[in-house]
Amino acid sequence: MAEIVIEGLSKIYPGPSPVRALDGIDVRVGTGDFVALLGPSGCGKSTLLNLIAGFEAPTSGQLLLDGKGVGAPGPDRGVVFQEAALFPWLTVWENVVFGPKVQGLPRSEYEDRANRMLEIVGLRDFRNHLPVQLSGGMRQRVGIARILTLGSRVLLMDEPFGALDAQTRLTMQELLLSVWQALQPTIIFVTHDIDEAIFLSSTIYVMSARPGRIQERIDVPLARPRTVADTASETFSALKLRILNLIRH
Amino acid sequence: MASGRLSIRDRFGSLLLGTIVPLVLLLLWQYAGSRPGMAGIIPTPLKVLEGWHGWIFGEQGMGLNPYLGTWLSNVQYSSMRVAQGFGLAALLGVPIGLMIGWSRIVAQMIDPMIQSLRPIPITAWLPFSIALFGIRDFGSIFLIFLGGLYPIIVNTTQGARDVERNLVRAALMMGASRRQLLMRVVFPASMPSVFTGLRIGLGISWTAVIVSEMVAVKSGLGYVLWDAYYVGRMDIVLADMVSIGMLGFLSDRLIVYIERRVLAWRILQSH
């Protein structure tokens, strides 16, 4: 179970001229859903993700995970950051097992799992490398392996592939889809890339800026499993055009 | 060939270039020192070498020269004091700096005090230190400690404050406690600044040992420096100055060596 219910959520940054980053957000994410938060920069999509992660507290409204209020950050909600945010002084392996280690689990309880996750993201041979020795895409793979090892049921991803080149991005998107298919976690994926949102998610929440609001909730009518070929389909183009028009107005 | 890497020939060439100006200055010095009437004020480089040689290798207690053969023991006195005072400064300065940078409450409690004590030059502490500890070793060590302490605290604090926010968030997300966050994230992330603080602190520690030995104790390179000046042994004064410079340089290299090993991840990063 990993169901997220968000009702009337608002976030105001106080100050001489208070900023309404989020205003009356309603979002519902079912167990095992793949949801995208799509919008231009400044629409508050990252803020919304930070609230779910527990990095920041909402000003008002409800934010429930499995019926309980979301509190401080924890391993149940794994976050993949835009720049991976790996510890540069730790090796790939040490980064991946950081979570179970600080939680005091014995090695036998996480070793197999960590190895399997490194295998899934294709980094088995890079266990002893330092993050600086890896490419941007590989660092994001470590970031993904790390929260899979953590056993998070909810994956919160904040434009994780935004800084990658187009080719690497596609590989990473396919990797993420296969991981999602295999492990069935709940995923909330923040992006400003319309193609990415359509290709990956089942439901897209289109957001608008100042104040950050949910403009529209769109179900993606593409079947699973998806391949690159889907991005050239008519359904895909039609949906993309619809979202483009939404965002422009 | 990779850029930034010099061939042996280039390296030799740049070494040669670097020696031209000092060599000219040495020759000028030799010439000036040999002029009549200058002998008592500026000993020539050769005279300095001669005096230095006796200071290092001479047999103690022979003749009227009180410095014969005492170089090594004075180097040891000064180095030990720096090692103790600076070691204490590092041992206390790093945790204090981390706590100030990490905890707002600690910062509010300690930082104003440190910021208001810091502008007092260590030389101004001399009378107080002598009054408190007498003409004893600890009077000197206290000043070295104080001189090294501030830059270590200030730089470590900065390092702890500048830890990337997402690294802290990542650790919290993975279930790290506040204590684990401090030890496993904030501390290693601050290491580059810690080493900056250590290097600056060590330089000030060497200043402090010389100043304090001139006044607060009766041994070490600082004591010899002042004593030799009083009896007109300018060759020893100059040999002493060069010795201090060499020790400062070597101890700094030692820290850089340790830094390279500890911060291997960072050195790779900058390539």
Interface residues (C-beta under 8 A of the other chain):
Chain A: A53 F55 A72 P73 G74 P75 R77 G78 V79 F81 E83 A85 L86 F87 P88 W89 F98 G99 V102 Q103 L130 P131 V132 Q133 R146 I147 L150
Chain B: E164 N166 L167 R169 A170 A171 L172 M173 M174 G175 A176 S177 Q180 R184 V185 P188 A189 M191 A264 W265 R266 L268 Q269
